[in-house]
Amino acid sequence: MNSEEETARLAGEFSELLQGGEIVALNGDLGAGKTSFIKHLLRNFEIDNVSSPTFAIVNEYQGSLKVNHFDFYRINKVEELYDIGFEEYLTREDTLTFIEWADLLPEVLPSKRIEISFVVNDDFSREISFKNIS
């Protein structure tokens, strides 16, 4: 990906595959484009004003689908997730769940999920790869 427009197009195409109930784990360095990708994707579900949940841990949105947007970056212990009812969030079949920095706490991820990896190249272009885990 060489531009924001290309990222938006890819996010839009990916959004067409989602129906609710999916759990999407996003991994990549700081500034790699995880939150931007989610912002573009959620526009297709009539959700604007998306922000990073780094300090809130989770943001909840309602559009044409319900969406939970987690960020594990500031989580120090798994117990912090359990304290906010993380497991319950994952059982909502009508809700789409995104988890940024998912690789920081792999032990809490469900066995069935979609993983998206973001890599920033030396020329600042991005490589975005998808993997269906089941």
ABEGO torsion letter per residue (X at the ends): XABAAAAAAAAAAAAAABAEGBBBBBBEBBGAGAAAAAAAAAAAAGBBGBBBAAAAGBBBBBBABBBBBBBAAABABAAAAAAAGAAAAAABAABBBBBBGAAABAAABBABBBBBBBBBBAAGBBBBBBBBBX
